[in-house]
Amino acid sequence: MVAVVDLVDVSVRRGSTMLLDGINWQVGESDRWVVLGANGAGKTTLLRLLTGDLYPTTGMAGVLDEVLGAVNIFDLRPRIGLVSQTFQERVPRGETVHDLVVSAAYAVVGRWREEYEGFDHERADALLERFGMLELRDRTFGTLSSGERKRVEIARALMVDPELLLLDEPASGLDLGGRENLVRLLGHLAADAAAPASVMVTHHVEEIPPGITHALLLKKGRIVASGPAREVLTEPLMSETFDMPLRLVMSQGRFTARAR
């Protein structure tokens, strides 16, 4: 297995608080991971580590065959596609859907004076079509629904043909219909052998798309369990992770969880 992510005894401390504690974790190039845990478990810290927004206090963090702290982070970031909750706040009010996607080729938000090849425009439109957004290519991002914005964000994240795709609570804020449409699209992406390795962070098992291969459970900065999804997403391990007796049901590749 080629490791896209390789964390060896990684800890992240801020002051007296341990945000991540002794994390050992590998992500293979064909893996689709989900990371689950309660608020404060360390999920966001883990994603920030993978994007190079912060570095380990101790341990070694390898991402795409580079070691954080020994690589130019501006060379590494274009190889990573990111869908984050804070992205929408950075988008200029009048930015069109097509421009928002194509500008990922320069890793900028907001078209200015950069020039793009015809291939760039074709790829942007192909991605928008893949996620059902081509008809809205000339709409401004601010006029889209929450679900439509999420689909555009994913298209933008894939624009640079990343080697690693990170999804930070992609279904957050969506209504039931928007969530189900997004989960369906993420399931198609997970089933695509040509898609990059992916790591999705969520609080809710209902948001896990079919096709997820592995799961990582975090609690207070430590790993509760890590491995193939069917071995990790179990009632005892989920109950331990969330400090609550849970009933977990899987049907047609989807999970639901309820308190006992």
GUDRENNU-724567 format. One record per residue: residue in one letter; chain; x, y, z of N, C-alpha, C in turn. Coordinates in steps of 0.1 Angstrom, whole numbers. Example, Ala and Ser with C-alpha at 12.3 -4.5 7.8 and 13.67 -1.06 7.14 Angstrom:
<rec A,A,<132,-57,78>,<123,-45,78>,<132,-33,78>>
<rec S,A,<128,-22,71>,<137,-11,71>,<129,0,79>>
end
This chain:
<rec M,A,<8,-12,0>,<0,0,0>,<9,12,0>>
<rec V,A,<6,21,-9>,<12,34,-9>,<5,44,0>>
<rec A,A,<12,49,10>,<6,57,20>,<5,72,15>>
<rec V,A,<-7,77,14>,<-10,91,11>,<-8,99,23>>
<rec V,A,<-12,94,35>,<-10,100,48>,<-3,90,57>>
<rec D,A,<7,94,64>,<14,85,73>,<18,93,86>>
<rec L,A,<10,91,96>,<12,98,109>,<18,88,119>>
<rec V,A,<30,92,125>,<37,83,134>,<38,90,147>>
<rec D,A,<31,85,157>,<31,90,171>,<30,105,171>>
<rec V,A,<20,110,164>,<18,125,163>,<10,130,174>>
<rec S,A,<15,140,181>,<7,148,191>,<7,163,188>>
<rec V,A,<-4,169,191>,<-5,184,189>,<-9,190,202>>
<rec R,A,<-1,198,208>,<-4,205,221>,<-5,220,219>>
<rec R,A,<-14,226,225>,<-15,240,226>,<-16,244,240>>
<rec G,A,<-5,250,246>,<-5,253,260>,<-5,240,268>>
<rec S,A,<-14,239,277>,<-16,227,285>,<-26,217,279>>
<rec T,A,<-31,221,268>,<-42,212,262>,<-36,203,251>>
<rec M,A,<-39,191,252>,<-34,181,242>,<-46,179,232>>
<rec L,A,<-44,184,220>,<-54,183,209>,<-54,170,202>>
<rec L,A,<-43,165,200>,<-41,151,194>,<-30,144,202>>
<rec D,A,<-32,132,205>,<-23,125,215>,<-19,111,209>>
<rec G,A,<-6,110,204>,<-1,98,200>,<-8,91,189>>
<rec I,A,<-11,99,178>,<-18,93,167>,<-9,86,157>>
<rec N,A,<-13,73,154>,<-6,65,144>,<-17,61,134>>
<rec W,A,<-15,65,121>,<-26,64,111>,<-20,64,97>>
<rec Q,A,<-25,56,89>,<-21,56,75>,<-33,56,66>>
<rec V,A,<-32,63,55>,<-43,64,45>,<-37,59,32>>
<rec G,A,<-42,49,26>,<-37,44,13>,<-43,51,1>>
<rec E,A,<-37,50,-10>,<-41,58,-22>,<-55,55,-27>>
<rec S,A,<-60,43,-24>,<-74,40,-28>,<-84,40,-17>>
<rec D,A,<-80,45,-5>,<-88,45,6>,<-99,56,6>>
<rec R,A,<-110,54,12>,<-120,64,15>,<-123,63,30>>
<rec W,A,<-119,73,37>,<-120,73,52>,<-131,82,57>>
<rec V,A,<-137,78,68>,<-146,87,75>,<-140,89,89>>
<rec V,A,<-139,101,95>,<-134,103,108>,<-146,108,116>>
<rec L,A,<-149,101,127>,<-160,104,136>,<-156,107,150>>
<rec G,A,<-163,115,157>,<-160,118,171>,<-169,130,175>>
<rec A,A,<-170,131,188>,<-178,142,194>,<-171,155,192>>
<rec N,A,<-178,166,196>,<-172,179,195>,<-159,179,205>>
<rec G,A,<-148,185,200>,<-136,185,208>,<-128,172,208>>
<rec A,A,<-132,163,199>,<-124,150,198>,<-111,152,191>>
<rec G,A,<-109,162,183>,<-97,164,176>,<-98,163,160>>
<rec K,A,<-111,162,155>,<-113,160,141>,<-108,172,133>>
<rec T,A,<-111,184,137>,<-107,196,129>,<-92,197,130>>
<rec T,A,<-86,195,142>,<-72,196,143>,<-65,186,134>>
<rec L,A,<-71,174,132>,<-65,164,123>,<-65,169,109>>
<rec L,A,<-76,174,105>,<-77,179,91>,<-67,191,89>>
<rec R,A,<-66,200,98>,<-57,211,97>,<-42,206,96>>
<rec L,A,<-40,196,103>,<-26,190,102>,<-24,185,88>>
<rec L,A,<-34,178,82>,<-32,172,68>,<-30,183,58>>
<rec T,A,<-36,195,60>,<-35,206,51>,<-23,215,53>>
<rec G,A,<-15,212,64>,<-3,220,67>,<-6,233,74>>
<rec D,A,<-19,234,79>,<-22,246,86>,<-15,247,100>>
<rec L,A,<-12,235,105>,<-4,234,118>,<5,222,117>>
<rec Y,A,<15,221,126>,<25,211,126>,<24,203,139>>
<rec P,A,<29,190,138>,<29,183,151>,<38,189,161>>
<rec T,A,<34,188,174>,<43,192,185>,<54,181,186>>
<rec T,A,<50,168,185>,<59,157,185>,<54,147,175>>
<rec G,A,<63,138,170>,<60,128,160>,<63,133,146>>
<rec M,A,<60,124,137>,<62,126,123>,<49,126,115>>
<rec A,A,<47,136,107>,<35,137,98>,<39,137,84>>
<rec G,A,<36,126,77>,<39,125,62>,<26,126,54>>
<rec V,A,<26,135,44>,<15,137,36>,<20,138,21>>
<rec L,A,<15,128,13>,<19,128,-1>,<34,126,-3>>
<rec D,A,<40,118,5>,<54,115,5>,<63,127,9>>
<rec E,A,<57,136,16>,<64,148,21>,<63,148,36>>
<rec V,A,<73,153,43>,<72,154,57>,<69,169,61>>
<rec L,A,<58,171,69>,<55,184,73>,<66,190,82>>
<rec G,A,<70,202,79>,<82,208,85>,<94,208,77>>
<rec A,A,<94,199,67>,<106,197,58>,<102,200,43>>
<rec V,A,<90,204,41>,<85,207,27>,<79,221,26>>
<rec N,A,<81,227,14>,<74,240,12>,<59,237,11>>
<rec I,A,<52,242,21>,<38,240,22>,<30,245,10>>
<rec F,A,<36,255,3>,<29,261,-8>,<30,252,-20>>
<rec D,A,<40,243,-20>,<41,233,-31>,<32,221,-28>>
<rec L,A,<29,218,-15>,<21,207,-11>,<6,210,-13>>
<rec R,A,<2,221,-9>,<-13,224,-8>,<-20,223,-21>>
<rec P,A,<-14,226,-33>,<-21,224,-46>,<-24,210,-49>>
<rec R,A,<-18,201,-42>,<-20,186,-44>,<-31,181,-36>>
<rec I,A,<-37,189,-28>,<-48,185,-18>,<-60,193,-21>>
<rec G,A,<-71,186,-23>,<-84,192,-25>,<-91,193,-12>>
<rec L,A,<-97,205,-9>,<-103,207,5>,<-117,213,3>>
<rec V,A,<-126,207,10>,<-140,213,11>,<-142,215,26>>
<rec S,A,<-142,228,30>,<-143,232,44>,<-155,241,47>>
<rec Q,A,<-159,241,59>,<-170,249,63>,<-168,264,62>>
<rec T,A,<-155,269,63>,<-152,283,62>,<-150,288,48>>
<rec F,A,<-150,280,38>,<-147,284,25>,<-157,295,20>>
<rec Q,A,<-169,293,22>,<-179,302,16>,<-177,316,21>>
<rec E,A,<-172,318,32>,<-169,332,37>,<-159,339,29>>
<rec R,A,<-150,332,22>,<-140,338,14>,<-144,342,0>>
<rec V,A,<-155,337,-5>,<-159,339,-19>,<-165,353,-21>>
<rec P,A,<-160,360,-31>,<-165,373,-34>,<-180,372,-38>>
<rec R,A,<-187,382,-34>,<-202,382,-35>,<-206,380,-50>>
<rec G,A,<-199,386,-59>,<-204,385,-73>,<-197,374,-82>>
<rec E,A,<-189,365,-75>,<-182,354,-82>,<-192,344,-89>>
<rec T,A,<-190,341,-101>,<-198,332,-108>,<-194,318,-105>>
<rec V,A,<-203,308,-106>,<-200,294,-104>,<-189,289,-112>>
<rec H,A,<-189,292,-125>,<-178,287,-134>,<-164,293,-129>>
<rec D,A,<-164,306,-127>,<-152,313,-123>,<-146,307,-110>>
<rec L,A,<-155,304,-101>,<-151,299,-88>,<-144,285,-89>>
<rec V,A,<-149,277,-98>,<-143,264,-101>,<-130,265,-108>>
<rec V,A,<-130,273,-119>,<-118,274,-128>,<-106,280,-121>>
<rec S,A,<-109,290,-111>,<-99,297,-105>,<-91,288,-95>>
<rec A,A,<-96,276,-92>,<-88,267,-84>,<-75,263,-91>>
<rec A,A,<-74,264,-104>,<-62,261,-111>,<-50,270,-107>>
<rec Y,A,<-54,282,-102>,<-43,291,-97>,<-44,292,-81>>
<rec A,A,<-52,283,-75>,<-53,283,-61>,<-57,297,-55>>
<rec V,A,<-66,304,-62>,<-71,317,-58>,<-86,317,-57>>
<rec V,A,<-91,326,-49>,<-106,328,-48>,<-109,342,-53>>
<rec G,A,<-116,342,-65>,<-119,355,-71>,<-110,357,-83>>
<rec R,A,<-117,357,-95>,<-110,359,-107>,<-104,374,-108>>
<rec W,A,<-92,375,-113>,<-85,388,-114>,<-79,389,-128>>
<rec R,A,<-66,388,-129>,<-60,389,-142>,<-53,377,-147>>
<rec E,A,<-55,366,-140>,<-49,353,-144>,<-56,348,-157>>
<rec E,A,<-48,341,-165>,<-53,336,-178>,<-54,321,-177>>
<rec Y,A,<-64,316,-183>,<-67,301,-183>,<-67,296,-197>>
<rec E,A,<-63,283,-199>,<-64,277,-211>,<-78,272,-214>>
<rec G,A,<-81,268,-227>,<-93,263,-230>,<-96,250,-222>>
<rec F,A,<-85,242,-220>,<-86,230,-212>,<-92,232,-198>>
<rec D,A,<-87,243,-192>,<-92,246,-178>,<-107,249,-178>>
<rec H,A,<-112,257,-188>,<-126,259,-188>,<-134,247,-191>>
<rec E,A,<-129,238,-200>,<-136,226,-203>,<-136,217,-191>>
<rec R,A,<-125,216,-183>,<-125,207,-171>,<-135,213,-161>>
<rec A,A,<-135,226,-159>,<-144,232,-149>,<-159,228,-153>>
<rec D,A,<-162,230,-166>,<-176,227,-170>,<-179,212,-169>>
<rec A,A,<-169,203,-171>,<-171,189,-170>,<-174,185,-155>>
<rec L,A,<-167,191,-146>,<-169,189,-132>,<-183,194,-127>>
<rec L,A,<-186,206,-132>,<-200,211,-129>,<-211,202,-134>>
<rec E,A,<-209,197,-146>,<-219,188,-152>,<-219,175,-143>>
<rec R,A,<-208,170,-139>,<-207,158,-131>,<-216,159,-118>>
<rec F,A,<-215,171,-112>,<-223,174,-100>,<-236,181,-102>>
<rec G,A,<-241,181,-114>,<-254,186,-117>,<-255,201,-116>>
<rec M,A,<-244,208,-119>,<-244,223,-117>,<-241,230,-130>>
<rec L,A,<-240,224,-141>,<-236,230,-153>,<-246,241,-157>>
<rec E,A,<-259,239,-156>,<-269,248,-160>,<-268,261,-151>>
<rec L,A,<-261,261,-140>,<-260,272,-131>,<-246,278,-132>>
<rec R,A,<-239,275,-142>,<-225,279,-143>,<-223,295,-143>>
<rec D,A,<-233,302,-148>,<-232,317,-149>,<-239,324,-137>>
<rec R,A,<-245,316,-128>,<-251,322,-116>,<-240,326,-106>>
<rec T,A,<-243,336,-98>,<-234,340,-88>,<-235,330,-76>>
<rec F,A,<-224,328,-70>,<-223,318,-59>,<-233,321,-48>>
<rec G,A,<-234,334,-45>,<-243,338,-34>,<-257,336,-36>>
<rec T,A,<-262,333,-48>,<-276,330,-51>,<-279,316,-50>>
<rec L,A,<-269,307,-48>,<-272,293,-47>,<-278,288,-34>>
<rec S,A,<-284,277,-34>,<-289,271,-21>,<-277,265,-15>>
<rec S,A,<-278,261,-2>,<-267,255,6>,<-262,242,-1>>
<rec G,A,<-272,234,-6>,<-268,221,-12>,<-260,224,-25>>
<rec E,A,<-265,234,-33>,<-258,237,-46>,<-244,242,-43>>
<rec R,A,<-243,250,-33>,<-229,255,-29>,<-220,244,-26>>
<rec K,A,<-224,234,-18>,<-216,223,-15>,<-211,216,-27>>
<rec R,A,<-220,214,-37>,<-216,207,-49>,<-206,215,-57>>
<rec V,A,<-207,228,-57>,<-198,236,-64>,<-184,235,-57>>
<rec E,A,<-184,235,-44>,<-172,234,-36>,<-164,221,-39>>
<rec I,A,<-172,210,-40>,<-165,198,-43>,<-160,198,-58>>
<rec A,A,<-167,204,-67>,<-162,205,-81>,<-149,213,-81>>
<rec R,A,<-149,224,-73>,<-137,232,-72>,<-125,224,-66>>
<rec A,A,<-128,216,-56>,<-117,209,-49>,<-111,198,-59>>
<rec L,A,<-119,193,-68>,<-114,183,-78>,<-108,190,-90>>
<rec M,A,<-109,203,-92>,<-104,210,-104>,<-89,207,-106>>
<rec V,A,<-81,207,-96>,<-67,205,-97>,<-62,191,-98>>
<rec D,A,<-72,181,-99>,<-69,167,-99>,<-60,163,-87>>
<rec P,A,<-66,166,-75>,<-58,164,-63>,<-54,149,-60>>
<rec E,A,<-44,147,-52>,<-40,133,-48>,<-47,129,-35>>
<rec L,A,<-52,139,-28>,<-59,137,-16>,<-71,147,-15>>
<rec L,A,<-83,142,-11>,<-94,150,-10>,<-99,150,5>>
<rec L,A,<-100,162,11>,<-104,163,24>,<-118,170,25>>
<rec L,A,<-127,164,32>,<-141,169,33>,<-144,172,48>>
<rec D,A,<-145,184,51>,<-148,188,65>,<-163,191,67>>
<rec E,A,<-170,181,72>,<-184,181,75>,<-192,187,63>>
<rec P,A,<-191,180,51>,<-197,185,39>,<-212,187,39>>
<rec A,A,<-219,179,48>,<-233,180,49>,<-238,190,59>>
<rec S,A,<-229,197,66>,<-233,206,77>,<-242,217,71>>
<rec G,A,<-254,219,78>,<-263,230,74>,<-273,226,63>>
<rec L,A,<-272,214,58>,<-281,211,47>,<-294,205,53>>
<rec D,A,<-305,207,46>,<-318,201,49>,<-318,186,45>>
<rec L,A,<-328,179,48>,<-328,165,45>,<-326,162,30>>
<rec G,A,<-333,169,21>,<-331,167,7>,<-317,170,2>>
<rec G,A,<-312,181,7>,<-298,185,3>,<-288,175,8>>
<rec R,A,<-290,170,20>,<-281,160,26>,<-281,147,18>>
<rec E,A,<-293,143,14>,<-294,130,7>,<-288,131,-7>>
<rec N,A,<-291,143,-14>,<-285,145,-27>,<-269,145,-26>>
<rec L,A,<-264,151,-16>,<-250,152,-14>,<-244,138,-11>>
<rec V,A,<-250,131,-2>,<-245,118,1>,<-245,109,-11>>
<rec R,A,<-255,110,-19>,<-256,102,-31>,<-244,105,-40>>
<rec L,A,<-241,118,-42>,<-230,122,-51>,<-217,118,-45>>
<rec L,A,<-215,119,-32>,<-203,114,-25>,<-201,99,-26>>
<rec G,A,<-212,92,-27>,<-212,77,-29>,<-207,74,-43>>
<rec H,A,<-211,81,-53>,<-206,79,-66>,<-191,82,-67>>
<rec L,A,<-187,93,-60>,<-173,97,-60>,<-165,86,-53>>
<rec A,A,<-170,80,-42>,<-162,70,-35>,<-161,58,-43>>
<rec A,A,<-170,55,-52>,<-170,43,-60>,<-161,44,-73>>
<rec D,A,<-157,57,-76>,<-149,59,-87>,<-135,56,-85>>
<rec A,A,<-130,46,-92>,<-116,41,-89>,<-106,52,-93>>
<rec A,A,<-109,61,-101>,<-100,72,-105>,<-100,84,-95>>
<rec A,A,<-109,84,-86>,<-110,95,-76>,<-98,93,-66>>
<rec P,A,<-94,105,-61>,<-83,105,-51>,<-87,98,-38>>
<rec A,A,<-77,95,-30>,<-79,91,-16>,<-87,102,-9>>
<rec S,A,<-96,98,0>,<-104,109,6>,<-105,106,21>>
<rec V,A,<-106,117,28>,<-109,117,43>,<-120,127,45>>
<rec M,A,<-131,121,51>,<-143,129,54>,<-145,130,69>>
<rec V,A,<-147,142,74>,<-150,143,88>,<-165,146,90>>
<rec T,A,<-171,140,100>,<-185,142,103>,<-188,139,117>>
<rec H,A,<-199,144,122>,<-204,140,135>,<-215,129,134>>
<rec H,A,<-220,127,122>,<-233,119,121>,<-230,107,112>>
<rec V,A,<-234,95,116>,<-232,83,107>,<-242,84,96>>
<rec E,A,<-253,91,97>,<-263,92,86>,<-256,99,74>>
<rec E,A,<-246,107,76>,<-239,114,65>,<-228,106,58>>
<rec I,A,<-226,94,63>,<-215,86,57>,<-220,80,44>>
<rec P,A,<-214,83,32>,<-219,77,20>,<-215,63,18>>
<rec P,A,<-223,56,10>,<-219,42,6>,<-205,43,-1>>
<rec G,A,<-197,32,1>,<-184,32,-6>,<-172,36,4>>
<rec I,A,<-176,41,16>,<-165,44,26>,<-159,31,29>>
<rec T,A,<-145,30,29>,<-138,18,31>,<-133,17,45>>
<rec H,A,<-129,28,52>,<-123,28,65>,<-129,38,74>>
<rec A,A,<-127,36,87>,<-132,46,97>,<-122,48,108>>
<rec L,A,<-121,60,113>,<-113,64,124>,<-122,71,134>>
<rec L,A,<-121,65,147>,<-129,71,157>,<-120,78,167>>
<rec L,A,<-123,91,170>,<-115,99,179>,<-123,102,191>>
<rec K,A,<-116,103,203>,<-122,107,215>,<-111,114,223>>
<rec K,A,<-113,127,226>,<-104,135,234>,<-90,134,228>>
<rec G,A,<-89,135,215>,<-75,136,209>,<-69,122,207>>
<rec R,A,<-75,111,211>,<-69,98,210>,<-78,89,201>>
<rec I,A,<-71,79,195>,<-78,70,186>,<-85,59,195>>
<rec V,A,<-98,58,193>,<-106,47,199>,<-104,35,190>>
<rec A,A,<-105,36,177>,<-104,25,168>,<-101,30,154>>
<rec S,A,<-95,22,146>,<-91,26,132>,<-90,14,124>>
<rec G,A,<-96,14,112>,<-95,2,103>,<-106,2,94>>
<rec P,A,<-109,-10,88>,<-120,-12,78>,<-133,-8,85>>
<rec A,A,<-141,-1,77>,<-154,5,83>,<-163,-5,89>>
<rec R,A,<-164,-17,84>,<-173,-27,90>,<-168,-32,103>>
<rec E,A,<-155,-31,105>,<-149,-36,118>,<-150,-25,129>>
<rec V,A,<-150,-12,124>,<-149,-1,134>,<-162,5,137>>
<rec L,A,<-171,6,127>,<-184,11,129>,<-193,1,135>>
<rec T,A,<-191,-2,148>,<-199,-11,156>,<-205,-4,168>>
<rec E,A,<-215,-11,174>,<-222,-5,185>,<-213,-3,197>>
<rec P,A,<-205,-12,201>,<-196,-10,212>,<-186,1,210>>
<rec L,A,<-179,2,199>,<-169,12,196>,<-176,26,195>>
<rec M,A,<-187,27,188>,<-194,39,187>,<-199,44,200>>
<rec S,A,<-204,35,208>,<-209,39,222>,<-197,44,230>>
<rec E,A,<-185,38,229>,<-174,43,236>,<-169,56,231>>
<rec T,A,<-170,58,219>,<-165,71,213>,<-174,83,217>>
<rec F,A,<-187,81,218>,<-196,91,221>,<-201,91,236>>
<rec D,A,<-196,82,244>,<-199,81,258>,<-214,80,260>>
<rec M,A,<-220,71,252>,<-235,69,252>,<-238,55,246>>
<rec P,A,<-247,48,253>,<-251,35,247>,<-259,38,234>>
<rec L,A,<-253,32,222>,<-259,35,209>,<-264,22,203>>
<rec R,A,<-275,24,195>,<-279,13,186>,<-276,17,172>>
<rec L,A,<-268,9,165>,<-263,13,152>,<-269,3,142>>
<rec V,A,<-275,8,131>,<-281,0,121>,<-276,3,108>>
<rec M,A,<-272,-7,100>,<-268,-5,86>,<-278,-11,76>>
<rec S,A,<-282,-4,66>,<-291,-9,56>,<-288,-2,43>>
<rec Q,A,<-286,-11,33>,<-283,-7,19>,<-271,3,19>>
<rec G,A,<-261,0,27>,<-248,8,26>,<-249,20,35>>
<rec R,A,<-260,23,42>,<-261,35,50>,<-263,32,64>>
<rec F,A,<-258,41,73>,<-259,39,87>,<-269,48,94>>
<rec T,A,<-276,44,105>,<-283,52,114>,<-279,49,128>>
<rec A,A,<-280,58,137>,<-276,56,151>,<-287,63,160>>
<rec R,A,<-290,56,171>,<-300,61,180>,<-295,57,194>>
<rec A,A,<-298,65,204>,<-295,62,218>,<-303,50,222>>
<rec R,A,<-297,41,230>,<-305,30,235>,<-314,34,246>>
end
